[in-house]
Amino acid sequence: MGSPDDVAGPGSAVDAGLADLPASPRLDTAAAVDASTLLDGAAPPTSDGPGSGGPDTARPADAPFDAGTDVGSDTAASDALVFGTGRFGTPQVIPALANPDQDDDPALSGDGLELYFASYRAGGLGFEDIWVSRRASTSDAWGAPTRPPALSSTGRDKAPALSADGLRIWLASDRPGGAGADDIWTATRTCRTAACPWSTPVPALGINSPSGEGTPMVFAGGLRMALRQQGSGIDLYLSKRAGVTDAWGTPTAIVEINTNANESGPHVSVDGLRLYFDSNRSGNDEIFVSVWDAQQGRFGSPTALSELNSIFTDADISLTDDERIVVFSSTRSGNAEIYEARR
C-alpha cells in the first residue's frame, strides 16, 4: 500500500519508452503451468547475474512491450491459458492472514498457490517484513503465514513480486547496501516449497537510485519492469533491458496512466495487454485497469474496478495468471488487511 515515504526518486517524464512499440502486438498463447513440477523441486533459475532475473518460461513474451523479442523457451505445453472475464465477486478478507497489524502488498503466484505479502505483525525481524501463506489448491483455505528468514532485514521489506516460474522474487527494501531510501532487490530459490529457502537478496542492477524505487512488477518475458517512483508525485514508470543478464535502463514515466495524483502498485497481465494499478485520483486509493490500445500504441483510459473498491483505501492488486483470482489490500475493516475475490 503506497505512502509518500514508501518510494521516491526522479525519473524521465517521457512516454515510458513506448514509442518503439508495434501498432498491432503479437499475442502469444501462454503455456499452462504444471504446479507440481515446481512444488516438488525444480531446476534452479538460469544464472544470469545478480539481481537481473531469469527468463520466465511459463508465460509468453512481454507483448506488446517487447514485440516478440522476449519469448520464453518452454513451448512443450499445449493447453491454452483462458483469461477470466466479467466482474469479480464480493471481496472477502482472508481469515488465515487477519491480524490487528497492517498487512499489505500481496503478491500471488501465477497458479494461486502461494501468497507473499508485507506485514507489521509480531514475529518479524524489522519494522516491516515479508511473509508467505500457501495452499494445496485454489479451492483450499490459505495456511498460516510464515516469514522466510532470508527475505527479512532490520529495515523495511515490502512489495514482493514473483517471477512466472516462482523461482525468483523481487522486493523493495531500505536495508543497508542499496543506493539509498527504498531500492529494488531480488533473490532466487530452487523449488517452491519451504524446503528450498530463498537466497540472500541482492540489489537489482541498474535501476536503483539515491531517491528510491518501489512496487516492482517484472513482465512475463523478463525484459520490462513496471514500478513506482516519485517525481512531482508518485507515478508509474517503466524500465527495460536488452536481455536478462543486462542491467535495467533508466525508468521512464507511463504518461497516459499518470495524473497529478498518485499512481502505484502495478500488475501486468500475462499477455501484457492489461495494466492494473491503484490511484487516489478520485480522492481515496482505488484499483483501476487500463487496456492496451493497439491502434494508438499506448494504454487506454483507466477504468475503476468498482466491484473491488470501497470508500476506504483499496490498493496493491495482484492476480493469478488466468486473472480469475485477485488479492488486494484494503482498510475497509478498520486496518489494512488482505482480501480475495474471484470471477
N, C-alpha and C positions, 0 to 999 in steps of 0.2 A: 504494500500500500504506500503510495507516494506521499512524502512530505518534503518541503523545500530542502531540508538538510540531508535527505537520502542520496541526492546526486547533484552534482554541479559540473560545469565545465563548458567552455565556449566551443562552438562548432561552426563550420561554414554554413551560412544561410543560403545555400543554393539548393537546387531541386534534387537532393538526395542521390545524385549520380544516376538519375533515371533517364536522362536524355538519350542514353545509348540503348534503351530497351526496344524490342521489336513491337510493331503495331499489333501483331497477332501472335501472342506467345504460344509455344508448343505445349500442349497439355499431355504430360506423361501419366500413365496409369501406375498407381502405387502398388507394389507387391504386398500381399498380405503378410503380416508379421506373425510368425510362429513363436509365441512367447516361450514355449518350452525349450527352445534352443538356446535361450539366454538365461532362463531361470535356473537351469541345472548346470550352467557353466558354458563358457564360450571362449573362442579365441580372443586374445586381448586386442584392443583397438590398434589400428595401424599406427606405427610410430612415426609421428610427423612433427616432432619438435615441441618443446614446452609451450603450453598454452595456445596451441593452434587448432586443435580439434580435428579428429579424423574424419574421413569421408563417411557419410551416413548412407548406408546401402539399403536400408529398409524403406526409404522414401524416394520419391522422384527428384529430379533436378530442382534448382531454385527457380523454377518457372514462376512468373515471367522474368525474374531479375537476372537470370544467367543465360537466357536464350539458348538453352540446350547445351551449355558448356560445362555444366556441373552435374553430371549424370553419375548416379551410383552404379556399382558393378553387379549388384545382386538382381539378376533377371530370371532366376530359376522359378520363382513362384508365379503361378498363372492366375490366381484369384485376384480380381479387381477390388479395390477399396471403394465402397459405396459411401458417399458422404451423407451425413444427416441433413435433413431439411425441415422446415417448419419451425414452429415456436417451441421453446423449451417449456417443460412443466414447472410447477411451483418449486422454487429452491428450498432445500431443507438443510439445516445445519448438520454437519457430520458428527454424530454423537461421540465417537471414539476420540475426536480431537477437541471437543468442547472443553474450554478452560477459562478461568476468570482472567487470565493474562492475554495479551494481544497475540493473535495468530494471523498471519497474512502471507502474501507472496506464494500461493500454492502453485505447484508445477506437477502436472500429470505425466506419467509415461504414456507413450503412444497407445499402448494396449489397455490403459486404465487400471493397471495392477499395482502401481507404485505412486505415491503422492508425497512429494517433498514440499516443505513449507518452512517459513521463518517464524520463530516464536520467542516471546519474552518469558516463557514459563520457567518454573523452577527446574533445576537439574542441568541447566546449561553451563557452559564454560565462560561465556562472555555476556555482554549486555543483551545481545540478540543472537540466536543460534539457529542452525538448520536441523530440522527433524524429518523423519520419514515414517510413513504408515504404509502397510502392504495388505493385499487381499489375494485370495486364491483365484477368484474370478470376479467379473464385474457385477455378478448377482450376489456376491457375498458382502458382508459388512467389512468396513475398514478395521484393521487391527490397531492395538495400542501403539502410539508412536514411540520411536526410539531415536536417539541422537547419534548419527555417525561421527565417531570421535575425530577423524581426520579433517572433517569439514569445519570444525569449530575452532575459534581462536578467542583471545581475550577481548577482542573488539566486537564489531557488529558484522554479522554474516547473514546475508539475506538474498532474496530474489534468485533462487535456484532455477535452472532450466536444463532439461536433459536433452542429449543428442537423440537422434532417431533410434539408434540401437540400444540406448540406455546405458552405454558404457562410458560416456563422458558427461560431466556436469559442468555447467557454468554458473557462477555466482558473483554477487557484488559483496565487497568486504573492505573495511578500513583497517585491516590487520597490517602490522609492520611489514615492510618490504615492497610496498606498492609505490606508485608515483605521487600519491597524496590524496587525501579525502577518500571517497569510495573509488575502488578500482574493480575491474573485472578479472576474475581468477578462474582457473579451470583445473579439474582433476579427472582421473580415469580409474576404472576398475576392470576386472577380467570376467566377471559374471554379475548377475543381478540379484543374488541372494546375499544375506548378511554374512555368509562365509567368505565373500570377496570384498574386502574393505577398499575404500577409496584411497587413492594416493594422496600425498600432501599437495594441496592446491598450489599452483604457480601462476604468476601474472600472465594474462593473455598478451601476446606480442603485438606491439604497435599501437594499441587503441587507448591505453591509459594515459591520463594527463594529470597535472597537479591539481586541477579543479575538481575532477571526479566524473565517474561514469556509473550507470546502474541499469537494472532490469534487462539483462542481455537475453536475446532470443535469436539463436542461430538457425538460419533457414535449413531446409531439408538437405540440400546438397553440400552444405558446409562452407559456402563462399560468400554468404551475406549474413550480417548480424544487424538486427534492429535493436535499438537501445534508447535510453533516455539520457539527455544531457540538459544542462541549464545554460541558456544564453540570457535573453531578456526575460525568459520564463522557462519552465520545464517543458521540453518538447521532445518529439520523436526524431531520431536520426537513423541513418543507415551507413554501415561501413561494409566494404567489400575487399576481397583479396583475390589474387590470381589463382592460387592453389592452396590446398590445406596445409602445406608446410610454410607458407608465406605469412608475413606479418599483416595485420589488419591496416587498412588505409584510414585516412582522416575521415571521421564521420561527417556526413552532410545531412541537412535538415530535410525531412519529408514535408515539403511546404504545403501540399494540398491537404494534409491532415492537421497540421499545427495551427493554433489560434493564439490570441493574446492571453488565453487561459492556459492551464497546464494539461499536457498530454503525457501519458506514461503507460507502463505495463503492456508492451506489445506482445501479441501472439499471432503467428503467421500460420495459415492453413498449410497442409502438406503440399497442395498443388501451387501454393504461392499466390492464390487469387483472392484471398480474404485476409484482411488485416484487422484483428480485434485489438482493442486498447481501451483505456479509461481516460476520462477527461472531466474537468469541472467547469466546462464551458457553459453549462446550464445552471451553475451555482454550486451544487454538490457533485462529488465524483460519481460518474455513471459509466456504464460499459457501452461501447459503440463497436460497430463493424463497418469497414469500408471494402467495397468490391472493386477489383481491378477493372478498369475501362480500357479494353484493347484499342479502341478507336482513338482515344485521347492519349494513350500511352502513360497513364497515371491512375492512381486510385480515385474512385468516385466519392461523392459526398457521403460522409459517415451517417449511419442510421443507428439510433439508440435501440438497444435490446430491452424494450420496455418490460418484458416478462421477467427479466433478471433484476432490473433496477428498482430502487425504493427511494424514499425521501432522505435516506441516510447515505453513508459512503459505501459505494459498491465499486470494487476495483480488482486488479490483479487476476485477470481471466486466464484460464488455461483449459485446453480441450484435448480429448483423445484424437487420434489420427482421423477417425471417421466423423468427428465433430458431433457425435451423438451424446457425449457426456461432457459436462462443463463443471468446473470448480472455480470459485472466486472468493474474495474476502469481502465481508460486509459488517457494518456496525449496527445493523438493524436490531440486534438483540440487546444493545447497550454497550458492547465492546466488540472489538474486531474478532470475528470467528470465520471459519471456512464453511462455505455452503456448496452443495452439489445439486445439479439439475440434469434432466435427461429429455431427449426427444426421439 
